[in-house]
Amino acid sequence: MDIETLRKELHPEDRPDHGRLLSILDEAVAVLRAADIGFLLMGGLATSALGRPRGVTDVDVFVRERDVAPALEALGGAGFDTLVVSPNWLAKAIKDDILVDVISRSTHDISLSDEILEHAVEIDLEGRRLPSVSPEDLIVMKAVATEEDTPRYWHDALSLLGRADLDWGYLAHRARKHGARRVLSLLFFAQSLDLLVPEEIVSELLEAVRPVGSEAGG
């Protein structure tokens, strides 16, 4: 790691000024659009628009793996300092002490596919109309990425499950591909909080995780 050791290790608790973060978001979006690089928002900004309000400390953009290098080149040309943290999934751009995470692969090998792009939604961020991963994809990403140091992801996913417009069939499909057991546990927990989770999706994911050949009463 470099860029002055990632600007002396910026900490999430050091919350940046909201206006400054939005200004860097505007710059990054303008740069990516000018370079004709497709992207979707994810992370805290997407959660704040689609689920619950979140204290957001950085900008997360989801791009195809082939677009990481062009994105960093374009951002670098616009005055961002850039750094490849892991060639497999994460690069960073920094300007005015605001991080822009350029993500090509999320936990459990979730990459930006045609399927995710087809289900993408437009969100409103204080008057900005921006492309975002769908609430269903964000639920799966949050559920499978939850660890001891990121319990907020679990609660982010619960807030998204409270939406009335979820495509439960698509959610089940994505969960089967990338983390049926984790999403199933999230759904059980959501039901314990009296969130309205259809029994059909629970049954479908139970079937998906059941060992091959097992039968009730067998």
Secondary structure, DSSP 8 states (H G I E B T S, - for coil): --HHHHHHH--TTS---HHHHHHHHHHHHHHHHHTT---EEEHHHHHHHHSS-----EEEEE--GGGHHHHHHHHHHTT-EEEEEETTTEEEEEETTEEEEEESEETTTEE--HHHHHT-EEEEETTEEEEE--HHHHHHHHHHH--TT-HHHHHHHHHHHT-TT--HHHHHHHHHHH-HHHHHHHHHHHHHTT----HHHHHHHHHHHS-TT--TT-
